[in-house]
Amino acid sequence: MKKFRIFRGDKVLWVVFFLLSVVSLIAVFSSIGLQAYKIDTATPQGLFLKHLAVVLITYTAIIILSNLNYRLFSRYAMLAYVLVVGLLVVVFAMSRIGGGEGAGSGQRWLKIAENVQMQPSEIAKVVLIIVVARMMTLKKEVVATKGFFWNVLIYIAAICVLVFFENFSTAALIFLSCYLMMYLGGVNRRLWWLGLVVLTAVVGIYLGSKYLDYKQRLNKTTTVAERTLIRREGTWGHRIYSWLNPNPDEVTQENQARMAVARGGLLGQHVGSTIHGRLMGEAHNDFIYAIIIEETGFVGGFVVFALYAILYLRCIRIAKNCKGRFGKLSVAGIGTAIYIQALVNMGVAVGALPVTGQTLPFISFGGTAYLFLGCGIGVVQAVASDNAKQQMAAREQGAREAMAESETVSENEITGRRI
């Protein structure tokens, strides 16, 4: 049984996560004011302490997971998958039938205690990656067959469809991360590329139609969010329209974010001096990167971007060093999901992408997303720890073999002299 250690795994990854969490605490404290004002019983200090608690819980989760044998995650992956599907079905039902907070209006959360909510779609990001890695490991002999391709795709689609109804961007992120894993795992290349082309076309046509629908409704009296099965279609059309046709005179979070980026300049206005962070409702979440640039400038923004790039490169290195197929695919999938989400959030903050609602990993105000992406880092660190153990065992074995060979040579030399 291996000895329990606090910072087990890849040391560089630990340093990157620590730096991101420090940036998170500073940026959240700077931008949480308006959110506290909107909640009658909340204060900026209280919300900051809540976020700090989530950060500390996440550290604890990473430490515990990094000390486990990563192969255990494969053993319980299907059970976790079933539980996540069940939670997503409950969220979907409550948003349609009623009985939950926000019911009927695009609910994404389950209330589990006073002021404590859980977002199952964020849990699904990590769970589905582990499930796909497990499937491609157990069925590696048939991974290139057409039947296996469709089998894995069904598991991915079951999660993504349930998430899609209320959160298109999260569904797209989950699907893209797992679909890239399928390619890395060696599925049928022809089917994979065909699927990518077809899905890209379908999504493009669908979003284009929502954009055109929104344009047609602008001069009508109907509301943006009409009562359809997919209740956020109007919101998606509105976001694309606002991105393609920005109105600089309109007071929107997107415009506030652009002004925050412009105000930041090269070196920023110094930490704690944000103006636009006090005017945006989601400054502590979706647009926190804009606040970081406002306070620390292009230099600070680039440092944050570099931290995510380093995190991703370390994940790729850990995946390459892993001898086991399950560990290799899990780490590659988790690293890809975190990196893509970070790029999407930063793209939205600087106006390069339409608003998606994706948080900035390990920096935005804490909750389910912070904790379970942190659990993903715990899985990565468990694999990195196993890599180090295997490398140490290989070095010890090499040293023993070298010593045995040296002793054999010495014995031969002595025997030769006697002869």
C-alpha positions as CSV (number, residue, x, y, z in Angstrom):
1,M,0.0,0.0,0.0
2,K,1.5,3.3,-1.1
3,K,2.1,6.0,1.5
4,F,-0.4,8.9,1.5
5,R,1.1,12.2,0.3
6,I,-0.5,15.6,0.0
7,F,1.0,16.8,-3.3
8,R,1.2,13.5,-5.2
9,G,1.6,13.6,-9.0
10,D,3.0,16.2,-11.4
11,K,4.6,19.1,-9.5
12,V,4.3,21.5,-12.4
13,L,0.5,20.8,-12.6
14,W,0.2,21.5,-8.9
15,V,2.0,24.9,-9.3
16,V,-0.3,25.8,-12.2
17,F,-3.4,24.9,-10.3
18,F,-2.2,26.9,-7.3
19,L,-1.5,30.0,-9.4
20,L,-5.0,29.7,-11.1
21,S,-6.6,29.4,-7.7
22,V,-4.8,32.5,-6.4
23,V,-5.9,34.5,-9.5
24,S,-9.4,33.2,-8.8
25,L,-9.5,34.4,-5.3
26,I,-8.3,37.9,-6.3
27,A,-10.5,38.2,-9.3
28,V,-13.7,37.0,-7.6
29,F,-13.2,39.4,-4.7
30,S,-12.8,42.2,-7.1
31,S,-15.9,41.3,-9.1
32,I,-18.4,39.8,-6.7
33,G,-20.0,43.1,-5.5
34,L,-23.0,43.3,-7.9
35,Q,-23.9,39.7,-7.3
36,A,-23.9,40.4,-3.5
37,Y,-26.1,43.5,-4.1
38,K,-28.6,41.4,-6.0
39,I,-29.0,38.9,-3.1
40,D,-30.6,40.6,-0.2
41,T,-29.0,38.4,2.5
42,A,-25.5,38.3,0.9
43,T,-22.4,40.4,1.3
44,P,-19.2,40.5,-0.8
45,Q,-17.2,39.0,2.1
46,G,-19.8,36.2,2.6
47,L,-19.8,35.2,-1.1
48,F,-16.0,35.4,-1.2
49,L,-15.8,33.1,1.8
50,K,-18.2,30.7,0.1
51,H,-15.9,30.7,-3.0
52,L,-12.9,30.1,-0.8
53,A,-14.6,27.1,0.8
54,V,-15.2,25.6,-2.6
55,V,-11.6,26.2,-3.5
56,L,-10.4,24.4,-0.3
57,I,-12.9,21.5,-0.8
58,T,-11.5,21.2,-4.4
59,Y,-7.9,21.0,-3.1
60,T,-9.0,18.3,-0.7
61,A,-10.8,16.3,-3.5
62,I,-7.7,16.5,-5.7
63,I,-5.4,15.3,-2.9
64,I,-7.6,12.4,-2.1
65,L,-8.1,11.3,-5.7
66,S,-4.4,11.7,-6.6
67,N,-3.6,9.1,-3.9
68,L,-5.9,6.5,-5.4
69,N,-5.1,3.9,-8.0
70,Y,-6.5,5.5,-11.1
71,R,-7.8,2.1,-12.4
72,L,-10.6,2.4,-9.7
73,F,-12.2,5.2,-11.7
74,S,-12.8,2.7,-14.5
75,R,-14.4,0.2,-12.2
76,Y,-17.0,2.7,-11.0
77,A,-17.4,4.7,-14.2
78,M,-20.6,3.0,-15.4
79,L,-22.3,3.5,-12.0
80,A,-21.4,7.2,-12.1
81,Y,-22.8,7.4,-15.7
82,V,-26.1,5.9,-14.7
83,L,-26.4,8.3,-11.7
84,V,-25.5,11.4,-13.9
85,V,-28.1,10.4,-16.5
86,G,-30.7,10.0,-13.7
87,L,-29.8,13.5,-12.3
88,L,-30.1,15.0,-15.8
89,V,-33.5,13.4,-16.3
90,V,-34.6,14.9,-13.0
91,V,-33.4,18.4,-14.0
92,F,-35.1,18.1,-17.4
93,A,-38.4,16.9,-15.8
94,M,-38.4,19.7,-13.1
95,S,-37.7,22.4,-15.8
96,R,-40.8,21.2,-17.7
97,I,-43.2,19.9,-15.0
98,G,-42.4,22.4,-12.3
99,G,-41.6,22.0,-8.6
100,G,-38.1,23.3,-8.6
101,E,-36.4,26.7,-8.5
102,G,-36.5,28.1,-11.9
103,A,-38.9,25.5,-13.2
104,G,-40.1,26.1,-16.6
105,S,-37.5,28.7,-17.4
106,G,-34.4,26.7,-18.3
107,Q,-33.4,25.2,-15.0
108,R,-29.9,23.6,-14.9
109,W,-29.5,23.0,-11.1
110,L,-30.8,20.8,-8.4
111,K,-31.2,22.4,-5.0
112,I,-29.8,20.1,-2.4
113,A,-29.7,22.5,0.6
114,E,-30.2,26.1,1.5
115,N,-28.0,28.2,-0.8
116,V,-26.4,25.0,-2.1
117,Q,-27.1,23.8,-5.7
118,M,-25.7,21.1,-7.9
119,Q,-25.4,21.3,-11.7
120,P,-25.4,17.7,-13.1
121,S,-24.1,18.8,-16.5
122,E,-20.8,19.8,-14.9
123,I,-20.4,16.4,-13.3
124,A,-21.2,14.8,-16.7
125,K,-18.1,16.5,-18.3
126,V,-15.7,14.4,-16.2
127,V,-17.8,11.2,-15.9
128,L,-18.5,10.8,-19.6
129,I,-14.8,11.2,-20.5
130,I,-13.9,8.4,-18.0
131,V,-16.7,6.2,-19.4
132,V,-15.5,6.7,-23.0
133,A,-11.9,6.0,-22.0
134,R,-13.1,2.8,-20.2
135,M,-15.1,1.6,-23.3
136,M,-12.2,2.2,-25.7
137,T,-9.9,0.3,-23.3
138,L,-12.1,-2.8,-22.7
139,K,-12.9,-3.1,-26.4
140,K,-9.6,-2.1,-27.9
141,E,-9.6,-5.2,-30.2
142,V,-12.8,-3.9,-32.0
143,V,-12.3,-0.2,-31.5
144,A,-11.9,0.4,-35.3
145,T,-15.2,-1.3,-36.2
146,K,-18.3,0.5,-37.3
147,G,-20.4,-1.1,-34.6
148,F,-18.1,0.1,-31.8
149,F,-18.2,3.7,-33.3
150,W,-22.0,3.8,-33.0
151,N,-22.0,2.2,-29.6
152,V,-19.7,4.8,-28.1
153,L,-21.6,7.6,-29.9
154,I,-24.9,6.5,-28.3
155,Y,-23.4,6.8,-24.8
156,I,-22.1,10.2,-25.6
157,A,-25.4,11.3,-27.3
158,A,-27.5,10.2,-24.3
159,I,-25.7,12.7,-22.1
160,C,-25.4,15.5,-24.6
161,V,-29.0,15.4,-25.7
162,L,-30.2,15.8,-22.0
163,V,-27.8,18.7,-21.5
164,F,-28.6,20.3,-24.8
165,F,-32.2,21.3,-24.0
166,E,-31.0,23.9,-21.4
167,N,-27.3,24.4,-22.1
168,F,-26.2,24.2,-25.7
169,S,-22.6,25.3,-25.1
170,T,-22.0,22.7,-22.3
171,A,-23.5,19.9,-24.5
172,A,-21.2,21.0,-27.4
173,L,-18.1,21.1,-25.1
174,I,-18.8,17.6,-23.7
175,F,-19.4,16.2,-27.2
176,L,-16.4,17.8,-28.7
177,S,-14.1,16.6,-25.9
178,C,-15.3,13.0,-26.1
179,Y,-15.4,13.0,-29.9
180,L,-11.8,14.0,-30.0
181,M,-11.0,11.2,-27.5
182,M,-12.6,8.7,-30.0
183,Y,-10.2,9.8,-32.6
184,L,-7.2,9.4,-30.2
185,G,-8.5,6.0,-29.3
186,G,-8.4,4.8,-32.9
187,V,-12.0,4.5,-33.9
188,N,-13.0,4.2,-37.6
189,R,-11.4,7.2,-39.2
190,R,-13.7,7.4,-42.2
191,L,-16.8,7.4,-40.0
192,W,-15.2,9.9,-37.6
193,W,-14.5,12.4,-40.3
194,L,-17.9,11.9,-41.9
195,G,-19.6,12.4,-38.5
196,L,-17.6,15.6,-37.9
197,V,-18.7,17.0,-41.2
198,V,-22.3,16.1,-40.8
199,L,-22.6,17.3,-37.2
200,T,-20.8,20.6,-38.1
201,A,-23.3,21.2,-40.9
202,V,-26.3,20.3,-38.8
203,V,-25.3,22.5,-35.9
204,G,-24.4,25.4,-38.3
205,I,-27.8,25.1,-40.1
206,Y,-29.7,24.9,-36.8
207,L,-28.0,27.9,-35.2
208,G,-28.3,29.8,-38.5
209,S,-32.1,29.2,-38.4
210,K,-32.3,30.4,-34.8
211,Y,-30.4,33.6,-35.8
212,L,-32.9,34.2,-38.7
213,D,-35.9,33.4,-36.4
214,Y,-34.7,36.0,-34.0
215,K,-34.2,38.6,-36.7
216,Q,-37.8,38.1,-37.8
217,R,-39.1,38.4,-34.3
218,L,-37.5,41.7,-33.7
219,N,-40.4,43.6,-35.2
220,K,-43.0,41.4,-33.7
221,T,-44.6,41.3,-30.2
222,T,-43.7,37.7,-29.4
223,T,-41.1,37.2,-26.7
224,V,-37.7,35.8,-27.4
225,A,-38.2,32.7,-25.3
226,E,-41.2,31.0,-26.7
227,R,-42.7,27.9,-25.1
228,T,-41.2,25.1,-27.1
229,L,-39.4,21.9,-26.1
230,I,-36.1,23.6,-26.5
231,R,-36.9,26.7,-24.5
232,R,-33.6,28.5,-24.9
233,E,-33.7,28.6,-28.7
234,G,-34.6,32.3,-28.6
235,T,-31.7,33.1,-26.3
236,W,-29.2,31.3,-28.6
237,G,-30.6,33.3,-31.6
238,H,-30.3,36.5,-29.6
239,R,-26.7,35.9,-28.6
240,I,-25.6,35.1,-32.1
241,Y,-27.5,38.2,-33.4
242,S,-25.9,40.5,-30.8
243,W,-22.5,39.1,-31.6
244,L,-22.8,39.6,-35.3
245,N,-24.7,42.9,-35.0
246,P,-23.2,44.6,-31.9
247,N,-24.8,47.9,-30.8
248,P,-22.2,50.0,-29.0
249,D,-24.8,52.2,-27.5
250,E,-26.6,49.4,-25.8
251,V,-25.8,48.6,-22.1
252,T,-25.0,44.9,-22.3
253,Q,-22.5,42.7,-20.5
254,E,-20.8,42.0,-23.8
255,N,-20.1,45.7,-24.3
256,Q,-19.1,46.2,-20.7
257,A,-16.6,43.3,-21.2
258,R,-15.1,44.9,-24.3
259,M,-14.7,48.2,-22.5
260,A,-13.1,46.5,-19.6
261,V,-10.5,44.9,-22.0
262,A,-9.9,48.2,-23.7
263,R,-9.5,50.0,-20.4
264,G,-6.9,47.4,-19.3
265,G,-4.4,48.3,-21.9
266,L,-0.9,46.8,-21.6
267,L,-0.4,46.7,-17.8
268,G,-4.0,47.3,-16.5
269,Q,-5.4,49.6,-13.9
270,H,-4.1,47.6,-10.9
271,V,-5.9,45.0,-8.9
272,G,-9.1,46.1,-7.2
273,S,-9.7,49.1,-9.5
274,T,-12.3,47.5,-11.8
275,I,-15.2,49.7,-12.9
276,H,-16.9,47.4,-15.3
277,G,-16.8,44.5,-12.9
278,R,-19.2,46.4,-10.7
279,L,-21.7,46.9,-13.5
280,M,-21.9,43.3,-14.9
281,G,-24.1,40.7,-13.4
282,E,-21.8,37.9,-14.4
283,A,-18.5,39.6,-13.9
284,H,-17.5,36.9,-11.3
285,N,-18.4,34.1,-13.7
286,D,-18.7,34.3,-17.5
287,F,-16.8,37.6,-17.9
288,I,-14.2,37.3,-15.2
289,Y,-11.4,37.2,-17.8
290,A,-12.4,40.7,-19.0
291,I,-12.0,41.9,-15.4
292,I,-8.6,40.3,-15.1
293,I,-7.5,42.1,-18.2
294,E,-9.0,45.4,-16.9
295,E,-7.0,45.1,-13.7
296,T,-3.8,43.5,-14.9
297,G,-3.8,44.4,-18.6
298,F,-2.7,42.4,-21.7
299,V,0.2,41.1,-19.6
300,G,-2.0,39.6,-17.0
301,G,-4.4,38.2,-19.6
302,F,-1.5,36.5,-21.4
303,V,-0.2,35.0,-18.2
304,V,-3.6,33.4,-17.5
305,F,-3.7,32.1,-21.1
306,A,-0.2,30.7,-20.7
307,L,-1.1,28.9,-17.5
308,Y,-3.9,27.0,-19.3
309,A,-1.5,26.2,-22.1
310,I,1.0,24.8,-19.6
311,L,-1.7,22.8,-17.9
312,Y,-2.8,21.3,-21.2
313,L,0.8,20.5,-22.3
314,R,1.4,18.8,-18.9
315,C,-1.7,16.7,-19.4
316,I,-0.5,15.7,-22.8
317,R,2.9,14.7,-21.4
318,I,1.3,12.7,-18.6
319,A,-0.9,10.9,-21.1
320,K,2.1,10.1,-23.3
321,N,4.1,8.7,-20.3
322,C,1.2,6.5,-19.2
323,K,1.5,2.8,-20.1
324,G,-2.2,2.0,-19.6
325,R,-4.7,2.9,-22.3
326,F,-7.4,3.9,-19.9
327,G,-5.1,6.4,-18.1
328,K,-3.8,7.8,-21.3
329,L,-7.2,8.5,-22.8
330,S,-8.7,9.8,-19.5
331,V,-5.9,12.4,-19.1
332,A,-6.0,13.5,-22.7
333,G,-9.8,13.9,-22.5
334,I,-9.8,15.8,-19.3
335,G,-7.0,18.1,-20.4
336,T,-8.7,18.8,-23.7
337,A,-12.0,19.6,-22.0
338,I,-10.5,22.1,-19.6
339,Y,-8.4,23.8,-22.3
340,I,-11.3,24.1,-24.7
341,Q,-13.6,25.5,-22.0
342,A,-10.9,28.1,-21.1
343,L,-10.4,29.1,-24.7
344,V,-14.2,29.5,-25.2
345,N,-14.6,31.6,-22.0
346,M,-11.6,33.9,-22.9
347,G,-12.9,34.2,-26.5
348,V,-16.3,35.4,-25.2
349,A,-14.7,37.9,-22.8
350,V,-12.7,39.6,-25.6
351,G,-15.6,39.5,-28.1
352,A,-14.2,36.8,-30.4
353,L,-17.1,34.5,-29.7
354,P,-20.8,34.9,-28.9
355,V,-21.9,34.5,-25.2
356,T,-21.9,30.9,-24.2
357,G,-22.3,30.9,-20.4
358,Q,-19.1,28.8,-19.9
359,T,-17.1,29.6,-16.8
360,L,-13.3,30.1,-16.8
361,P,-12.0,26.8,-15.2
362,F,-10.5,27.2,-11.7
363,I,-11.0,31.0,-11.8
364,S,-14.7,31.8,-12.1
365,F,-16.9,31.9,-8.9
366,G,-16.9,28.4,-7.4
367,G,-19.6,25.7,-7.5
368,T,-20.2,22.4,-9.2
369,A,-18.1,23.4,-12.2
370,Y,-15.1,24.3,-10.0
371,L,-15.3,21.2,-7.9
372,F,-15.8,18.6,-10.6
373,L,-13.2,20.0,-13.0
374,G,-10.9,19.8,-9.9
375,C,-11.9,16.2,-9.6
376,G,-10.7,15.8,-13.2
377,I,-7.3,17.2,-12.1
378,G,-7.3,14.7,-9.3
379,V,-7.7,11.9,-11.9
380,V,-4.8,13.4,-13.9
381,Q,-2.6,13.5,-10.8
382,A,-3.5,9.9,-10.0
383,V,-2.3,8.9,-13.4
384,A,0.9,11.1,-13.0
385,S,1.6,9.5,-9.7
386,D,1.2,6.0,-11.2
387,N,3.6,7.0,-14.0
388,A,6.2,8.1,-11.4
389,K,5.8,4.8,-9.6
390,Q,6.2,2.8,-12.8
391,Q,9.3,4.9,-13.8
392,M,10.9,4.4,-10.4
393,A,10.2,0.6,-10.5
394,A,11.8,0.5,-14.0
395,R,14.9,2.4,-12.7
396,E,15.2,0.1,-9.7
397,Q,14.8,-2.9,-12.0
398,G,17.5,-1.5,-14.3
399,A,19.8,-0.9,-11.4
400,R,19.3,-4.5,-10.2
401,E,20.0,-5.9,-13.6
402,A,23.1,-3.7,-14.0
403,M,24.3,-4.8,-10.6
404,A,23.7,-8.5,-11.4
405,E,25.5,-8.1,-14.7
406,S,28.4,-6.5,-13.0
407,E,28.6,-9.3,-10.4
408,T,28.5,-11.9,-13.2
409,V,31.4,-10.1,-15.0
410,S,33.4,-10.0,-11.8
411,E,32.9,-13.7,-11.2
412,N,34.0,-14.5,-14.7
413,E,37.1,-12.4,-14.3
414,I,38.0,-14.2,-11.1
415,T,37.4,-17.6,-12.7
416,G,39.5,-16.7,-15.7
417,R,42.4,-15.8,-13.5
418,R,42.2,-19.1,-11.6
419,I,42.2,-21.0,-14.9
